[in-house]
Amino acid sequence: MVPTGEVSRRHAVPEIPEIARATVNGFALGAANANVIMQLSRLPVGRGVAESTVDSGRVDKHPIKRLRTTLSYIMVAMQGSEAEREAMRREVDRAHRQVRSEPGAPVGYNAFSRDLQLWVAACLFWGTEDIYIKLYGEPTPQMRDDFYRHGARFGTTLQVTDDMWPADRAAFEEYWRDGLTQVRMDDVTRRYLLDLTDMAFLPAPVRLALGPFNRFLTLGFLPQEFRDELGVTWTRRQQARFDQYVRTSARINKVLPRPMREFPWNVYRWDVRRRIRKGRPIV
């Protein structure tokens, strides 16, 4: 029998830092593709995704399902109970078992690599904090520290261990700077990421209508190191337009009612918890 205290702990909703709460909003979706590029800019991660034979998880083949899976993972990592995180870990592990390179492949990869998962987690943490700063300005040192400790959950919801997460903010900055020196794409991953940026996988009417704006947002949210590796230009005029977009979005975000501000994250939060309760797949 599981002790009552253990059951309570596993199902209790964690204490959620303000940054983790405040960045659950629709504005954050505009940065989603940029964060994917950051994650996949580590060549083994990029090749693992671009060459994946798990079609059900590919954004270029099942964009709606992939969006649900990604946002559900982030919601569970940021706001889920231990039981919800365990359920998510089992589901993602099931998909990841199939993502590994063939023997002798020019780029080796394995979705269970803790080092690569740590990089993905670091990108999610960096991107979430960047969204907060763009919407609300610089957080206090205490808010930064609280969120940094909480941010380890982006990795520990999978195979990353607590001791792998850099010990403090200074250690993370060192890890991040070193990570930027390892940003690398080849022709396979660069083409794949440019197609995502331009929404080349969508039907022509949708691609033509939304592709240019998605490209603008993606490049705007990317740090310059990633733009350089992607081989794209970003002008001062584009930066000025992007800065205006951010200012306008921040003003709108402040006056929206909370349910509207959190859409569609609140829907995915409800959906993933419903799926877990009913024993349905969440990935």
Secondary structure, DSSP 8 states (H G I E B T S, - for coil): ---HHHHHHHHS-----HHHHHT-SGGGGGGHHHHHHHHHTSHHHHHHHHT---GGG-TTT-HHHHHHHHHHHHHHHHH--HHHHHHHHHHHHHHHTT-B--TT-SS--BTT-HHHHHHHHHHHHHHHHHHHHHHH----HHHHHHHHHHHTHHHHTTT--GGGS-SSHHHHHHHHHHHHTT----HHHHHHHHHHHHTTTS-HHHHHHHHHHHHHHHHHHS-HHHHHHHT----HHHHHHHHHHHHHHHHHHHHS-HHHHHTTHHHHHHHHHHHHHHT----
